[in-house]
Amino acid sequence: MEHVTDLDLPGGGHTTVVGVDAGGPDDPVVVLLPALGVAAGYYGPFVKALAAEGIATLVADFPGQGVSRPRASRRHDFGYAAVADLVSATVAVAQERYAGRQLALLGHSFGGQVAIVHLATHETPVGALVLVGSGSPYWRSYPRRLRLLAQTQALGAVAAVRGHWPGHRLGFGGRQPRRLMREWARYARGGALLLEDSGGVPAREPDFADIELPVLAVALDNDHLAPQGSVDHLVGKLAGATVEHRFVTRPEGEDGPPIDHFAWVRHPGSFAAEVAMWLRAALSRA
């Protein structure tokens, strides 16, 4: 059964958590964290595929994305920390609806970055993490390094001048707040995910090495947005976690387009079963 929960956000904003019921008391529950600028509804086919494997999944629109309001603007500005706070609210919805069941996060692309910020800065009942096409934007972790550096810094500069990143008009990342893009561009430039503090405290990176749980890091075939080096750089921060790496491609003879940064969402095929199997094994050891 599909369900919808409305959430109030700090400052008078709101968003929606959507999910699909599946499984029983012994089955895991997944909180899925979207890619930059991608609405929760986009993940419907993958969520339904996980449900067929007995795994309930919840997805929330990140602040300012999808049905969430208000949109990013000069007056409505926030960074990674605010997005990570929303993860806590979504996890609370999962705990209330599926009391007693084990929880996992699944972060896609930018959602994986948000996941590790959440895990490093919040008390959480989450027992496992799946990263899919999720890497660091650090320019040295990409094949075309200087091009990537120029692109990421230009993005940060545009956001600074306009008061937000107009990705909905420019074809990348959706409309995003200035602070988030400043933090992201700094991450791309220096390799550290430094979070700014509203109280004037110098930006610092959370203690990602303190994250101690099983992690599945999935690099995707044909993924130019999160190549293997980018995935490795992100996961390299998780010194305290037990990390399993996998490279996923479309099995020969399986219907669907070639796997890439987004194709697995709309045409999951056997990938959903692979994720479900890993989650059950990882959480059984937790």
PyMOL commands that set and color helices and strands:
alter all, ss='L'
color gray80, all
select helices_A, chain A and resi 10-12+40-52+80-97+110-121+139-141+145-162+167-170+178-190+208-210+228-235+263-266+271-284
alter helices_A, ss='H'
color red, helices_A
select strands_A, chain A and resi 2-9+13-20+29-33+56-60+103-108+128-132+164-166+175-177+214-220+242-248
alter strands_A, ss='S'
color yellow, strands_A
deselect
rebuild
show_as cartoon
